[in-house]
Amino acid sequence: MNYVLKTLVLVVVIVGIGSITHDVSADHGDGEVQTYAKTVHAHTESSAPVAIPTAAVGGHAQKIEILKKLIELLSQKKAALDHSDSHDAEDAHDHSEVVELDASVSLTATQGMMGNYDLHLEVDGFTFAPEHADKAHVAGEGHAHVTIDGNKAGRMYGPWLYVPMLTKGTHTIEVSLATNDHKAYVHNGKPIHDQVTVTVR
């Protein structure tokens, strides 16, 4: 079902804007066009080539804006679909329980070329254990829950996480440690978490 929805979204967007009919290599350069193509391809997770829509007329800046908007739209649609799929099982767990752990975290966010962000989480007293996700609790190991503006955005099973292009404006990204079975880790009764604020212009 997820694949079908993603495919429909991609078809609607491409049909709505129109397939590429103009050779943009002279304006953008092959390298730049391929960068956008690879980004859209990665965001849709489609095995088929993606036709990169662009304006048949207009200048360099207009074409760049169209490509950026397409990538942003696909990123948002993919994030919404992934959010629905990845948290169905997690929502069945009881998040009211907490587990004490002497650990700490430090979160940083570095903006990429395409408006994305690379999150890096330094941990002390904690071990990522992706192989034990959704399994029995083992003291000191687990994963991290990620929220953006208070909404669930995914999980971290290691110190790095790629966040696709965000909408323009200010966003708060928060990461908190969790056990294998999704209970919150706390230290002295307080959640073990960190957050950063980013601004997309």
C-alpha positions as CSV (number, residue, x, y, z in Angstrom):
1,M,0.0,0.0,0.0
2,N,2.9,2.4,0.8
3,Y,4.5,1.8,-2.6
4,V,1.2,2.4,-4.3
5,L,0.6,5.7,-2.5
6,K,4.1,6.9,-3.2
7,T,3.7,6.0,-6.9
8,L,0.4,7.9,-7.1
9,V,1.9,11.0,-5.5
10,L,4.8,10.9,-7.9
11,V,2.6,10.5,-11.0
12,V,0.3,13.4,-9.9
13,V,3.2,15.7,-9.3
14,I,4.9,14.9,-12.6
15,V,1.8,15.0,-14.7
16,G,0.8,18.3,-13.0
17,I,4.0,20.1,-13.7
18,G,4.9,18.3,-17.0
19,S,7.8,16.1,-18.0
20,I,11.0,17.6,-19.1
21,T,10.9,18.9,-22.7
22,H,13.9,21.2,-22.7
23,D,17.6,20.4,-22.7
24,V,18.7,22.1,-19.5
25,S,22.3,20.9,-19.7
26,A,23.4,24.2,-21.2
27,D,21.8,26.2,-18.3
28,H,22.5,24.0,-15.3
29,G,25.3,21.7,-16.3
30,D,25.0,17.9,-16.3
31,G,26.4,17.6,-12.8
32,E,23.7,19.9,-11.3
33,V,20.8,18.3,-13.1
34,Q,22.0,14.8,-12.0
35,T,22.3,16.0,-8.4
36,Y,18.6,17.0,-8.4
37,A,17.6,13.8,-10.2
38,K,19.4,11.6,-7.7
39,T,17.8,13.5,-4.8
40,V,14.3,13.1,-6.2
41,H,15.0,9.4,-6.9
42,A,16.2,8.8,-3.4
43,H,13.2,10.6,-1.8
44,T,10.7,8.5,-3.8
45,E,12.6,5.2,-3.4
46,S,11.4,4.3,-6.9
47,S,13.3,1.7,-8.9
48,A,12.3,3.4,-12.1
49,P,14.0,6.6,-13.5
50,V,12.4,9.8,-12.5
51,A,11.6,12.4,-15.2
52,I,12.8,15.7,-13.7
53,P,10.2,18.4,-14.7
54,T,11.4,21.8,-15.5
55,A,10.2,24.9,-17.4
56,A,10.3,24.7,-21.2
57,V,10.8,28.5,-21.1
58,G,12.3,30.8,-18.5
59,G,15.6,31.4,-17.0
60,H,18.0,29.5,-14.7
61,A,16.5,30.8,-11.5
62,Q,12.9,29.8,-12.4
63,K,14.0,26.2,-13.3
64,I,16.0,25.9,-10.0
65,E,12.9,27.0,-8.0
66,I,10.6,24.5,-9.8
67,L,13.1,21.6,-9.1
68,K,13.5,22.7,-5.4
69,K,9.7,22.8,-4.9
70,L,9.3,19.4,-6.5
71,I,11.9,17.9,-4.2
72,E,10.3,19.6,-1.2
73,L,6.9,18.3,-2.0
74,L,8.1,14.7,-2.6
75,S,10.1,14.9,0.7
76,Q,7.0,16.0,2.6
77,K,4.8,13.2,1.1
78,K,7.4,10.6,1.7
79,A,7.8,11.7,5.3
80,A,4.1,11.5,5.9
81,L,3.9,8.0,4.5
82,D,7.0,6.8,6.4
83,H,5.6,8.4,9.6
84,S,2.4,6.4,9.2
85,D,4.1,3.1,8.5
86,S,6.9,3.3,11.1
87,H,4.8,4.2,14.1
88,D,1.8,1.9,13.8
89,A,3.6,-0.8,15.9
90,E,5.2,1.8,18.2
91,D,1.9,3.3,19.1
92,A,0.8,0.0,20.6
93,H,3.5,0.2,23.3
94,D,2.9,1.8,26.7
95,H,4.9,5.0,26.7
96,S,3.9,5.9,30.2
97,E,6.6,3.6,31.7
98,V,10.1,5.0,32.2
99,V,13.5,3.4,33.0
100,E,16.2,5.1,35.0
101,L,19.7,5.3,33.3
102,D,22.8,7.3,34.0
103,A,23.3,8.6,30.5
104,S,23.5,11.8,28.6
105,V,23.1,13.0,25.0
106,S,24.2,15.9,22.8
107,L,22.4,16.7,19.5
108,T,23.8,18.7,16.6
109,A,22.2,19.5,13.2
110,T,24.2,20.4,10.1
111,Q,22.4,21.7,7.0
112,G,23.1,20.1,3.7
113,M,23.3,21.5,0.2
114,M,19.6,20.6,-0.6
115,G,18.1,22.1,2.5
116,N,18.2,18.8,4.3
117,Y,19.8,18.3,7.8
118,D,22.2,15.7,9.1
119,L,21.6,14.9,12.7
120,H,24.4,13.7,14.9
121,L,23.7,12.4,18.4
122,E,26.6,11.9,20.9
123,V,25.7,9.5,23.7
124,D,27.4,8.7,27.0
125,G,26.3,5.7,29.0
126,F,24.1,4.3,26.3
127,T,24.5,1.8,23.4
128,F,22.5,1.8,20.1
129,A,21.1,-1.7,19.5
130,P,19.1,-1.7,16.2
131,E,19.2,-5.5,16.2
132,H,17.1,-5.6,19.4
133,A,14.5,-3.0,18.3
134,D,11.0,-4.0,19.4
135,K,12.4,-6.8,21.6
136,A,12.9,-7.2,25.3
137,H,14.5,-4.5,27.4
138,V,18.2,-4.7,28.0
139,A,19.6,-2.2,30.4
140,G,21.6,0.6,28.8
141,E,20.7,-0.1,25.1
142,G,18.0,0.9,22.7
143,H,17.4,3.6,20.2
144,A,16.3,7.2,20.0
145,H,12.9,8.8,19.1
146,V,13.0,11.8,16.9
147,T,10.3,14.5,16.8
148,I,10.1,17.7,14.7
149,D,7.9,20.5,16.1
150,G,6.4,18.0,18.5
151,N,5.4,15.4,15.8
152,K,7.0,12.0,15.5
153,A,9.5,12.0,12.7
154,G,11.3,8.7,13.1
155,R,13.9,6.8,15.1
156,M,17.7,6.8,15.3
157,Y,19.4,3.4,15.4
158,G,22.8,4.9,15.3
159,P,24.5,8.3,15.9
160,W,23.5,9.7,12.5
161,L,20.2,10.5,10.8
162,Y,19.3,12.2,7.5
163,V,16.3,14.5,7.7
164,P,14.9,15.5,4.2
165,M,14.2,19.1,3.2
166,L,12.0,20.9,5.8
167,T,9.5,23.6,5.0
168,K,10.6,27.2,5.3
169,G,10.5,28.6,8.8
170,T,11.8,27.7,12.3
171,H,11.7,24.1,13.4
172,T,12.5,22.3,16.7
173,I,14.1,18.9,16.4
174,E,14.2,16.8,19.5
175,V,15.8,13.4,20.2
176,S,15.2,11.3,23.3
177,L,16.6,7.9,24.3
178,A,14.3,4.9,24.5
179,T,14.6,1.2,25.5
180,N,14.3,-1.6,23.0
181,D,10.6,-1.9,23.8
182,H,10.1,1.9,23.6
183,K,10.0,3.0,27.2
184,A,11.5,6.4,27.8
185,Y,15.0,6.5,29.5
186,V,15.2,9.0,32.3
187,H,17.9,10.3,34.5
188,N,16.9,11.4,38.0
189,G,13.3,11.3,36.7
190,K,13.9,13.6,33.7
191,P,13.9,12.4,30.1
192,I,17.3,11.9,28.5
193,H,17.0,14.1,25.5
194,D,18.4,17.1,23.6
195,Q,17.0,19.5,21.0
196,V,18.1,22.0,18.4
197,T,16.3,24.8,16.6
198,V,16.9,25.2,12.9
199,T,15.7,27.9,10.5
200,V,15.0,27.1,6.8
201,R,15.0,30.2,4.6
